[in-house]
């Protein structure tokens, strides 16, 4: 028995280690590569003997990378704020108000997320141009909501439905309008759901590449994924791996920080939906 | 305070009529209880009064004002919910003050009202706590406090005690009765628990399947049920019903056959009855007496004995196969399988015609029409 238990333990930790390596290794590799200068890239080391921070400084030379980061922050924050606001108000209607065609509407919302980005790309391009939002961050914000809104609406609607009906009725008897019910009764209770969906929307917007590449033209309007992809070396034959890796590490850190901050809430948000149905 | 009147109130949900034309007067300063089995529409009726549901047709007034189309907050009502429905993220104080804040009351006025309600309910020391830090009974008090601070014309209670354990329920029931006297308010109270109904109510409304079966004081319903349903619903254990035949009809008596071959003359208003009519004889378990006493005697075999300590319920299969329950003392030595004789006092019996409608009893019960004070005031 004892031997079997130990064997089980060992297997468990081996498996856990394998999963950790699988998920963390790429990021580790990026960090290591970003600390190597020039030909040091081609030596295999667990940790660079002479860490060179030059790559990090180099990212900000040659292209407006600080501006790109700012663009990404503006776009992502705006997408999250708008998505959550629209999804919260929509979820009250979809989760709480009885009206004809509610189920159909929910399916349509879900259906929107079925189309691959490429399929809507050209149509979206025309729309953006027609609205005069080409090469404008507003255009990105608008187009990103195509893929953030379906899941924010769905998750919040599910969550909203789980909130006790009597709570809403108590507020109605207290004289609360729908707006007051949403903002002062439901909103404080939906923290976990908002944190979860907000973070997922943020990550989606932060990492988005295709729309960002298509709908922007000048370096000043690019977001980080595009900016990183377009980092070039001194000659056309050199791919500046060090810079690219440094840039990748820089833009990954905000996501890590956000996940750390909202970790608890995410877990309770995800399970709340799962356990209660 | 205020009266509530309902005239021909109907409610349908998607073509299904749930409330079938209810006429009702809820008097000022009275506690009216809606009681009935689940699905009878009692909660729906309360929600109609609250304005949480719109009435499909008919007319409703509160304090003389037609409220058919008024939203809940303009009806002058407040409601205590079964699950308390306290706002989980707010302190007890904020829970009680929420409605007043929405009504733009002044800060001092709100504070005074909340503290006064907290004093009445003895929850002053809990004001800063969150609902999750409270016990069931404390939450219940906060929910009542939230209703009190609004100073409503009518209080609505939707099964407020059913989430509490048995001991706490009894305690809260007594406190509600006291509170009712303190507030001297018009209250409507929904419950499926007939003990709550009997002990709290000035007036009980018995509902079944969206119809009002009977309205009356608790003892009126107990002593003068209008039909079989009310007779069976009020009283515990429920009234025994024996199907039999009226062999002879006198001016104010009907002679009925009782199981085992005997007959008994039961006083009742028999106008319109003919000899040979099928009737149902109703007699409560607490009115049957073991032994030979009574105007007639049934015989039967005991098949279940339920001993509650202070009293004992014997289930007896009488001659003819029908079963009756008889309440005896806690020390009654009877055992299952024994043959027993049961005396039936005719004056305590009820008669129901073949449609289940009660024949009026010859004498009104002396307590049936009294509106008794529910607790000592002062």
Contacts between the chains, C-beta under 8 A, distances in Angstrom:
chain1	res1	chain2	res2	distance
A	164	B	83	6.3
A	164	B	85	6.6
A	166	B	81	4.5
A	166	B	82	7.2
A	166	B	83	5.2
A	166	B	85	3.8
A	167	B	85	5.0
A	167	B	87	6.9
A	169	B	52	5.4
A	169	B	79	7.5
A	169	B	81	7.0
A	169	B	85	6.9
A	170	B	79	7.2
A	170	B	81	6.0
A	170	B	85	3.9
A	170	B	86	7.8
A	170	B	87	7.6
A	170	B	146	7.6
A	171	B	87	7.6
A	171	B	98	7.7
A	172	B	52	6.7
A	172	B	71	7.6
A	172	B	72	5.4
A	172	B	73	7.4
A	173	B	50	6.5
A	173	B	52	7.5
A	173	B	72	4.8
A	173	B	73	6.9
A	173	B	77	7.0
A	173	B	78	6.1
A	173	B	79	4.9
A	173	B	99	7.6
A	174	B	73	7.2
A	174	B	98	5.5
A	174	B	99	3.4
A	174	B	102	6.1
A	174	B	146	7.6
A	174	B	150	7.6
A	175	B	72	7.7
A	175	B	73	3.5
A	175	B	99	5.7
A	175	B	102	4.7
A	175	B	103	5.9
A	176	B	98	7.9
A	176	B	102	5.8
A	180	B	102	6.5
A	184	B	98	7.9
A	185	B	87	6.0
A	188	B	89	4.1
A	189	B	88	6.3
A	189	B	89	6.1
